[in-house]
Amino acid sequence: MNEHSASSLKIPEQQAVFRELVANALAHAGKLGASDAVAEVSESKGLVVSVRSGDIETIEQTRDRSLDVTVYAGQRRGSASTSDFSAQALRETVEAAWHIARYTAADDCAGLPDPERLATGPYPDLQLHHPWELSSDAAAALALRAEQAARDLSPLITNTDGASVDTFEGHFMMGNSAGFMGGYPYSRHNISVSPIAGKGNAMQRDYWYSSARDWRVLADPADVGRYAAQRTLARLSARRIKTGRFPVLFEAPLAVGLIGALVHAVSGGALYRKASFLLDAAGRQVMADHLDLYENPWMSAAAGSGPFDSEGVRTAPRSVVTGGVLQGYFLSTYTGRKLGLPTTGNAGGSHNLELRSRLTRGGDDLDAMLRKMGTGLLVTELIGQGVNYVTGDYSRGAFGYWVENGQIQHAVQEITIAGNLADIFRQIVAVGGDAMTRGAKRTGSVLIEQMSIAGA
């Protein structure tokens, strides 16, 4: 076993080197005759340690770097990349991209963002970089501690799918011929556990994890393990239920998926291809009128934060949905031009999104949400894809808990929940105060007035 973490990235020194590499790539593209160019240099390192049944299963250390170049010959575009940062490799990569650009078809919407939309420094310190100089031995000890805590909770925890600890950090510098130059370091860290309970045909498994940019705010590994075990044990009462239409409560970690479905449906790629059930939806009611959806790229240490998007367009907080009415889409420069609209600074995806309800009150925890639902299904796991974004039809395999009079009765398995996203969004009755963040999205549990449940 390697007892040491991967060597430091030496980010301050490398950022200056990367800036020079980007400038050289842009200059060479200009000499070749490119009308515009973009270059990005990046470097990252990672450590993943997995354990299972008290033994170390895998140790993986990664170290990657890349120089990516896109050049334009008018509205013809070509791209190339290399991991070799030598002067010769840089020139050859730019020339390869230029060669491709000269022979591709012209695209009226191709090109750099409008200069006035590009971010300008100095950029705010969003606290996105918190390196964790963790040795493989130390990572293994944390993972073993998490797994053992799960197994110690109950003799009914008979096995595990393992536990893992991973840490990742990187940095980049990006520039274009319109004058943009910017980059920053970043990090992310995770602890996860997946216990197994029961034996034979009565086995169940669940999982839990903690993720953060700053390793110091990760949950204690033992707490992650115990909670994962509690979730697994609760599944042992699982059985099927009858088919019907009932209220459905999405647990907060799953409810973020509903935000993701909305984002997909109102993203530029789906819209200009006319592959969305929410075409021309801006200014229209798309969710229940007590709901607001906010995007904030400037949250400190958050997963979806950044001073600019992947094109260098400056970001800014905004309201995406206000009182259920869609205020705007998620657009890059290219998809915006396809739609005749300006970019929204979302090249590379959405930033930190939070769904809120004007009806949520203090004390609206999960137990309170169960009481609001009365009788229905609490969903804690979804299986498969089953979303048609052209029609909005939604059908997913599910696992959860049957609730009567606001109290969980037993676990439920081998069921399918179905509806149409247009109806689901409008039939959100309540959002809990039990908000959780998963990735770049945050919401509490979400109560849907009624969905179809296919059971026994």
PyMOL commands that set and color helices and strands:
alter all, ss='L'
color gray80, all
select helices_A, chain A and resi 11-32+87-103+115-117+136-153+200-202+215-217+221-237+252-265+268-272+333-339+366-373+421-426
alter helices_A, ss='H'
color red, helices_A
select strands_A, chain A and resi 36-52+55-73+76-82+157-176+181-182+185-197+204-205+208-212+244-250+291-295+318-322+325-326+353-357+376-383+393-404+407-420+428-431+436-438+441-443+446-454
alter strands_A, ss='S'
color yellow, strands_A
deselect
rebuild
show_as cartoon
